[in-house]
């Protein structure tokens, strides 16, 4: 039930009023923008921007980015954000970083995104600190470094940013970049959950259900699951459905992100402890923004070794680089967890497949129309990960 770490891309920042000589005109423009009078806002912002007012430049970037009163124009937004960012305005640096991250008005460039998130984060911008933490956790544009990720998450969390508090809690669950501690995880989940963060509410419910870091309390677990479910959190709904049906087995409790499990999801032939650890490990992986859920098709162990099959489900078609990065991250995490908990003997092998698909509409048969995007396979025989972007074999649950 642990949620993956996330990067905040919504809510491009618009700076507050300054004490500059242009403050009154900027304030009037900002008020006009907030009430939807975009023509007046632009009429006030343009003269200020022409004189080098960074906040007005950032405001124009926002107008063009969101298409407020004008046709949406990412290159124009990028231009204004660049100008304001060069003057050191953290709100503009955050916005510029988001555009590089999303590839809006420019080629997607994670390194450039990290550069501008860092510039804004150094000035105390909590959203930028959170995003920079996520980039260090994922290795996008920077070297993967969980200690650095934890540092930036903590800076944002200390400022009260719920998303960062939840992400810091995830790191305490996995012990990545910080000492593993369910107590610390519960503390940070609670801070975020009390602010209404649905992922943290779900995660806190899971801790109460298991009695990890908090006294085991099914009633409290249900309360937090319900809070998350009321906000549409699919994982919390799965947990509540399992509790109500009295079929919440140990394996199912540790099914963190399989919001739409396949017919054999989490039916483990043996070694349920390993299966649980694998699912927790997968849940801690920060994947790309356009993935929607992970389906566990098979987790089994027999005399021959371990077999694992997972499916990443994307709502919108991601690029091949993202698919490859996500699938390899999961395959490595599964391998790491299996070896950590029970290294296979000499006559056993490890085989796994992570298949990425695009989830579409349902046909007359009720089965999803699936577009396989590629698969990563690993076998311990050759100790190699291989990615096939042209793989067109549907995952096992399709049959």
VOGU-3710 file (C-alpha; in Angstrom, 3 decimals, decimal comma):
1> xxxxxxxxxx> 0,000/0,000/0,000  2,985/2,274/-0,075  2,668/4,917/-2,719  5,492/5,692/-5,077  7,407/8,908/-4,702  5,969/11,684/-6,795  7,084/14,819/-8,583  4,789/17,806/-8,299  4,082/19,346/-11,695  0,750/21,008/-11,071
11> xxxxxxxxxx> 0,185/24,505/-9,773  2,810/26,577/-11,502  3,954/29,217/-9,075  2,921/32,854/-9,243  4,945/35,091/-6,929  3,400/37,210/-4,230  3,578/41,019/-4,075  6,935/42,683/-3,621  7,951/45,977/-2,058  9,461/47,148/-5,348
21> xxxxxxxxxx> 8,340/50,483/-6,791  6,228/48,538/-9,281  4,411/46,654/-6,506  1,107/48,487/-6,884  0,870/47,844/-10,625  2,002/44,255/-10,211  -0,521/43,793/-7,428  -3,283/45,206/-9,630  -2,242/42,847/-12,417  -2,221/39,872/-10,081
31> xxxxxxxxxx> -5,674/40,782/-8,764  -6,964/41,069/-12,331  -5,471/37,681/-13,163  -7,131/36,074/-10,154  -10,561/37,427/-11,076  -10,175/36,288/-14,685  -9,656/39,711/-16,262  -6,741/38,561/-18,375  -6,677/41,513/-20,776  -6,225/43,951/-17,889
41> xxxxxxxxxx> -3,626/41,706/-16,283  -1,535/41,515/-19,437  -1,872/45,256/-19,954  -0,312/45,789/-16,534  2,296/43,034/-16,689  3,773/43,842/-20,115  5,080/47,356/-19,240  6,577/46,022/-16,006  8,199/43,091/-17,787  9,611/45,432/-20,421
51> xxxxxxxxxx> 11,420/47,211/-17,596  12,841/43,947/-16,278  10,409/43,192/-13,452  10,985/39,488/-12,789  7,617/38,895/-11,133  5,790/40,369/-14,105  7,877/38,208/-16,437  6,932/35,138/-14,415  3,271/36,162/-14,502  3,359/36,438/-18,285
61> xxxxxxxxxx> 4,947/33,007/-18,422  2,038/31,656/-16,390  -0,516/33,319/-18,671  1,027/31,818/-21,811  1,588/28,449/-20,179  -2,023/28,066/-19,059  -3,586/29,906/-22,007  -5,303/32,476/-19,824  -6,939/34,923/-22,240  -4,487/33,931/-24,970
71> xxxxxxxxxx> -3,768/30,816/-26,980  -1,584/28,468/-24,974  1,998/28,983/-26,110  4,679/26,951/-24,368  7,662/28,506/-26,201  6,466/31,988/-25,193  5,951/30,831/-21,602  9,438/29,329/-21,609  10,889/32,641/-22,822  9,354/34,632/-19,970
81> xxxxxxxxxx> 10,230/32,048/-17,342  13,834/32,065/-18,541  14,047/35,830/-18,223  12,649/35,814/-14,679  14,741/32,809/-13,671  17,929/34,515/-14,795  17,094/37,281/-12,313  16,941/34,718/-9,500  13,177/34,523/-8,959  12,577/31,136/-7,338
91> xxxxxxxxxx> 8,949/30,877/-8,496  10,062/31,290/-12,108  12,928/28,821/-11,642  10,437/26,267/-10,342  8,151/26,870/-13,319  11,042/26,676/-15,787  12,210/23,409/-14,238  8,726/21,957/-14,651  8,735/22,816/-18,346  12,074/21,091/-18,900
101> xxxxxxxxxx> 10,841/18,109/-16,913  7,657/17,793/-18,968  9,253/18,796/-22,285  6,886/21,727/-22,759  8,124/24,254/-25,321  11,471/22,506/-25,419  13,056/19,091/-25,573  12,571/17,163/-22,351  15,757/17,597/-20,374  15,902/16,126/-16,871
111> xxxxxxxxxx> 19,374/17,530/-16,223  18,204/21,052/-16,994  15,085/20,481/-14,898  17,245/19,377/-11,961  19,442/22,454/-12,408  16,508/24,853/-12,068  14,793/22,867/-9,306  18,092/23,099/-7,431  18,299/26,857/-7,966  14,784/27,316/-6,585
121> xxxxxxxxxx> 15,308/24,779/-3,804  18,422/26,614/-2,613  16,197/29,641/-2,036  13,821/27,614/0,123  11,125/26,808/-2,434  9,450/23,767/-0,827  7,924/22,411/-4,045  11,303/22,596/-5,761  12,958/20,882/-2,800  10,422/18,064/-3,021
131> xxxxxxxxxx> 10,915/17,665/-6,768  14,681/17,697/-6,478  14,388/15,006/-3,824  12,273/12,910/-6,188  14,804/13,321/-8,977  17,610/12,103/-6,723  15,427/9,162/-5,709  14,729/8,245/-9,340  18,082/9,147/-10,857  16,437/11,389/-13,449
141> xxxxxxxxxx> 18,884/14,089/-14,523  21,085/13,401/-11,496  22,876/10,486/-9,901  20,593/8,301/-7,810  21,337/9,214/-4,214  18,764/8,402/-1,553  20,648/10,306/1,141  20,442/13,477/-0,938  16,823/12,703/-1,756  16,061/12,374/1,944
151> xxxxxxxxxx> 17,809/15,680/2,664  15,683/17,599/0,153  12,485/15,819/1,169  13,191/16,741/4,778  13,730/20,400/3,940  10,369/20,499/2,162  8,695/18,370/4,839  9,918/20,717/7,561  8,138/23,508/5,703  4,929/21,491/5,918
161> xxxxxxxxxx> 4,687/20,189/2,344  2,498/17,094/2,599  3,841/15,384/-0,524  7,396/15,601/0,824  6,310/14,348/4,236  4,748/11,295/2,621  7,825/10,668/0,451  10,100/10,942/3,475  7,881/8,399/5,202  8,357/6,030/2,265
171> xxxxxxxxxx> 12,132/6,294/2,615  11,879/5,414/6,313  9,821/2,354/5,381  12,449/1,105/2,938  15,515/2,379/4,800  16,805/4,145/1,703  18,932/7,168/2,552  17,792/7,040/6,186  17,836/4,380/8,918  14,833/2,092/8,495
181> xxxxxxxxxx> 12,199/3,063/11,062  8,484/2,376/11,073  8,121/4,864/13,933  9,629/7,678/11,858  7,579/6,606/8,851  4,399/6,769/10,911  5,340/10,243/12,192  5,766/11,684/8,712  2,781/9,848/7,264  0,639/11,301/10,045
191> xxxxxxxxxx> 1,816/14,846/9,358  0,893/14,492/5,683  -2,308/12,544/6,377  -3,605/15,233/8,720  -3,215/17,700/5,857  -5,438/15,528/3,699  -2,788/13,771/1,597  -4,580/10,621/0,442  -1,421/8,578/-0,192  -0,230/9,277/3,350
201> xxxxxxxxxx> -3,671/8,460/4,761  -3,558/5,117/2,980  0,004/4,464/4,139  -0,816/5,339/7,743  -3,804/3,009/7,578  -1,487/0,227/6,435  0,823/0,803/9,406  -2,096/0,639/11,825  -3,346/-2,533/10,176  0,031/-4,232/10,587
211> xxxxxxxxxx> 1,024/-2,620/13,869  4,242/-1,227/12,438  5,493/1,931/14,146  2,102/2,305/15,857  -0,005/-0,011/18,025  -1,923/-2,474/15,868  -5,432/-1,079/15,596  -7,795/-2,263/12,871  -10,335/0,441/13,722  -7,760/3,195/13,198
221> xxxxxxxxxx> -6,642/1,495/10,005  -10,194/1,595/8,668  -10,560/5,278/9,598  -7,479/6,254/7,598  -8,310/3,932/4,711  -11,757/5,535/4,542  -10,310/9,042/4,502  -8,059/8,073/1,606  -10,802/6,168/-0,216  -13,161/9,149/-0,026
231> xxxxxxxxxx> -10,565/11,076/-2,031  -10,514/8,369/-4,678  -7,404/6,499/-3,511  -7,678/3,130/-5,255  -5,292/1,340/-2,882  -7,370/2,324/0,141  -10,515/1,083/-1,573  -8,847/-2,258/-2,234  -7,821/-2,474/1,430  -11,338/-1,631/2,667
241> xxxxxxxxxx> -12,921/-4,126/0,302  -10,603/-6,823/1,586  -11,259/-5,953/5,221  -15,045/-5,925/4,731  -14,951/-9,293/2,986  -12,700/-10,708/5,742  -10,249/-11,933/3,124  -7,393/-9,564/3,867  -4,669/-12,198/3,980  -1,097/-11,377/4,911
251> xxxxxxxxxx> -0,138/-11,307/1,248  -3,080/-9,097/0,271  -2,271/-6,607/3,025  1,137/-6,214/1,458  -0,275/-5,627/-2,011  0,527/-1,911/-2,144  -0,245/-0,722/-5,637  -2,106/-3,421/-7,528  -5,278/-1,391/-7,870  -6,655/-3,677/-10,575
261> xxxxxxxxxx> -5,187/-7,113/-9,805  -5,277/-9,881/-12,364  -6,893/-13,268/-11,778  -3,829/-14,737/-10,103  -2,570/-11,604/-8,371  -0,547/-12,300/-5,232  -1,397/-15,995/-5,089  2,015/-17,105/-3,972  2,948/-20,756/-4,231  5,332/-20,492/-1,285
271> xxxxxxxxxx> 7,568/-18,085/0,635  4,879/-15,451/1,329  7,368/-13,445/3,395  9,529/-12,958/0,314  6,475/-12,028/-1,752  5,476/-9,412/0,814  8,955/-7,923/0,845  9,001/-7,838/-2,945  5,730/-5,911/-3,062  6,982/-3,420/-0,473
281> xxxxxxxxxx> 10,164/-2,952/-2,481  8,221/-2,357/-5,696  5,938/0,100/-3,942  8,938/2,211/-2,953  10,107/2,699/-6,529  9,378/6,199/-7,875  8,229/5,565/-11,438  7,402/8,022/-14,207  4,422/10,322/-13,977  2,233/8,732/-16,616
291> xxxxxxxxxx> 2,096/5,249/-15,116  -1,157/4,352/-13,399  -0,770/1,071/-11,554  1,180/-2,136/-11,276  -0,471/-5,493/-11,727  1,110/-8,479/-10,007  0,601/-11,377/-12,375  2,669/-13,996/-10,630  4,956/-14,398/-7,633  5,962/-18,004/-7,102
301> xxxxxxxxxx> 8,752/-20,232/-5,883  9,310/-23,905/-6,419  12,198/-26,341/-6,571  13,395/-24,802/-9,826  13,626/-21,265/-8,447  11,671/-18,026/-8,497  9,252/-16,759/-11,106  7,908/-13,196/-11,111  5,675/-11,459/-13,618  4,539/-7,853/-13,340
311> xxxxxxxxxx> 2,647/-5,522/-15,628  2,983/-1,721/-15,610  -0,232/-0,110/-16,761  -0,044/3,301/-18,412  -3,115/5,419/-19,066  -1,297/7,569/-21,590  1,397/6,374/-23,949  4,837/7,149/-22,443  8,060/7,334/-24,374  10,245/4,238/-24,844
321> xxxxxxxxxx> 12,951/5,637/-22,563  10,475/5,955/-19,694  9,140/2,447/-20,247  12,622/0,969/-20,282  13,678/2,891/-17,169  10,549/1,843/-15,249  10,667/-1,806/-16,195  14,357/-2,144/-15,432  13,888/-0,407/-12,073  11,232/-2,932/-11,077
331> xxxxxxxxxx> 13,215/-5,918/-12,319  16,274/-4,804/-10,349  14,214/-4,189/-7,215  12,663/-7,649/-7,376  16,038/-9,287/-7,909  17,587/-7,311/-5,064  14,853/-8,322/-2,655  14,913/-12,014/-3,569  18,674/-12,242/-3,180  18,583/-10,250/0,065
341> xxxxxxxxxx> 15,996/-12,480/1,726  16,915/-15,884/0,353  19,696/-16,330/-2,131  18,812/-19,096/-4,604  20,817/-22,275/-4,333  23,130/-23,406/-7,102  20,481/-25,467/-8,866  17,816/-22,775/-8,721  17,264/-19,859/-11,054  15,472/-16,506/-11,024
351> xxxxxxxxxx> 13,240/-15,511/-13,910  11,159/-12,401/-14,129  9,313/-10,377/-16,711  8,029/-6,828/-16,396  5,681/-5,909/-19,220  4,508/-2,357/-19,892  1,117/-1,868/-21,512  -1,242/0,948/-22,363  -4,656/0,436/-20,822  -7,481/1,310/-23,207
361> xxxxxxxxxx> -11,244/1,025/-23,484  -13,111/-2,185/-22,849  -14,455/-4,161/-25,768  -17,563/-6,298/-25,953  -15,796/-9,155/-24,219  -15,018/-6,956/-21,247  -11,290/-7,402/-21,689  -9,107/-4,280/-21,912  -7,831/-3,324/-25,327  -4,140/-3,544/-24,582
371> xxxxxxxxxx> -1,190/-2,151/-26,454  1,996/-3,800/-25,134  4,798/-1,250/-25,047  7,741/-3,460/-24,242  9,066/-5,972/-21,762  12,151/-6,346/-19,618  13,285/-9,884/-18,907  15,864/-11,137/-16,432  17,257/-14,620/-15,928  19,943/-15,573/-13,463
381> xxxxxxxxxx> 21,532/-17,860/-16,058  23,202/-14,954/-17,843  22,727/-12,250/-15,194  21,467/-9,807/-17,799  18,524/-7,460/-18,090  17,174/-7,152/-21,619  14,536/-4,773/-22,944  12,519/-5,407/-26,065  10,524/-2,302/-27,143  8,919/-4,305/-29,936
391> xxxxxxxxx> 7,603/-7,053/-27,688  3,984/-7,635/-28,642  3,064/-10,611/-26,518  0,297/-9,694/-24,050  1,026/-10,507/-20,412  -0,117/-13,826/-18,959  -3,306/-12,470/-17,387  -4,622/-11,493/-20,837  -5,212/-15,102/-21,825
//
